[in-house]
Amino acid sequence: MGKRCQSFIKFPILITNMKTKLILLAIASIVVLASCNAGRGYEIKVTSPNVKNDTLRLALYTMGSLTNKDSVILDSKGIGVLKGKEPLKQGNYVLYLSDGTYTDVIIGTDQRFSVQLDTLDMPYNVRFKGAKQTEDFYDYSMLFFRNKSKVQKLGEQAQTATEEERNEIMSEIEAITKKVQDVKDSLVKVYDGEMTAVFLKGYNMVTPPENLTSDAYYAFYRDHFFDNIDLADERSYHTPYIRQRIDTYLNKVLVQTYDSIIPNAIRLCDASAANDSAFKIMTSYMLRYATNYDIPGFLDMRHIMGIDNLIVELADRYYLNGKAFWADSTQIASLKKKADKIRYCQIGKPAINIPIANIAGEYDSLYNKCGTVFTVLVFYEPDCGHCQKRLPIIADFYKQYEDDERVNVIAFCMKDTKNEWLDFIKTYNTGNLINVWDPERKSNYWTNFDTSETPMIYILDADRRIEAKNLEPEQLYSVAAYKMKNEIGK
């Protein structure tokens, strides 16, 4: 509570009547509340002499994207006021006009200020008044961009300079860099805990210790990439660089395998959990990231095999137990359906040992039909056009391994109409495959395996773990070559 509020609670010491005390206390409480709330909300007065009768918008960065928060039509004098009863979220905003001219603005705790825009020289000729933090950050950003331009020009000069001239240029670049860095460090210190410090600290990349091995270098960036960003601070997500930072971490810093990405994605979600808004933003983003790899038919989106396991992790950890407080019943139901489709056929986990029957209807287990090195398990339907084209390719592939116990190809017919199945085998020459079905519906294959697309091809390793799924038949040749080469190497 600030001094302004405190002054209203200094009551006279000698009050003897209890009723009078209660009345005075009630009145004082109302006055205190009114006084403290008087400064709430925001009010930004904008003057832009070169722009009249045009709309000015205020937009906030959230995970790298801009969302409009307010707008005002500048009058015939180029004046307008953006205001609201509730305070704005602290973060990096953009003030922009319909012609595309704009300026960035940091909004912290001081949300009543004025700004003058000179659209003839945006964003360099902008003046803020009334919010010191906003002014100081703007001044620093202009210093940064002007000196960045100078350094670039000096760098170009250095390419054609003599050695002596180059040394002088490098000294000048170092002096410029130090000047900008000193201003930045000063602002971080002055505005410690404020939005300016959050922005500037987060913009800094971590620096690894010297002389690290390649493994230690990787481990450092894996574990410390976000050291300068508080992932539990909602303000960190209202910067233009946070999404790029997260994307870089997931797509470039981490080893591009599901067992590397998934635990670290969960670690980022957990790191944000201390703040509801931060947790919602991070976890929702990770779910979108995971589901981008679950689009049927788009193999280019599935270059990281097993990344859809993340859907199950997110569902079980946050969404299906109520921790994702923002998700409604429709979203929960949809996610549960998606997670359950993946749950029992996740990459890296053993395939369910379902019962399968031969043409005569005699049942055996899936495991008993597997190869000693790897197994191709394909689910298909006889009347499926894609299956009619792709199963013959799989049969051709298997011709070179028909007598090799190391490799088996099991073709599971999902229909229980025997004549239709036998006609398919004869018509498309797939008799050399290990043809099986489930006429008594014992296998529950529709739950234990994802068969939402057909044909659906799985690769099982020697231990019957699922190594790959949703492959194209042509990919079997390269899979076999790799697996057999490694087998020979043993």
Secondary structure, 3 states (H helix, E strand, C coil): CCHHHHHHHCCCCCCCCHHHHHHHHHHHHHHHHHHHHCCCCEEEEEECCCCCCCEEEEEEEECCEEEEEEEEECCCCCEEEEEECCCCCCEEEEEEECCCCEEEEEECCCCEEEEEECHHHCCCCEEEECCHHHHHHHHHHHHHHHHHHHHHHHHHHHCCCCHHHHHHHHHHHHHHHHHHHHHHHHHHHHCCCCHHHHHHHHHCCCCCCCCCCHHHHHHHHHHHCCCCCCCCCHHHHCCCCHHHHHHHHHHHHCCCCHHHHHHHHHHHHHHCCCCHHHHHHHHHHHHHHHHCCCCCCCHHHHCCCCCCHHHHHHHHHHHCCCCCCCCCHHHHHHHHHHHHHHHCCCCCCECCCCEEECCCCCEEECHHHCCCCEEEEEEECCCCHHHHHHHHHHHHHHHHHCCCCCEEEEEEECCCCHHHHHHHHHHCCCCCCEEEECCCCCCCHHHHCCCCCCCEEEEECCCCEEEEECCCCCHHHHHHHHHHHHHHHC
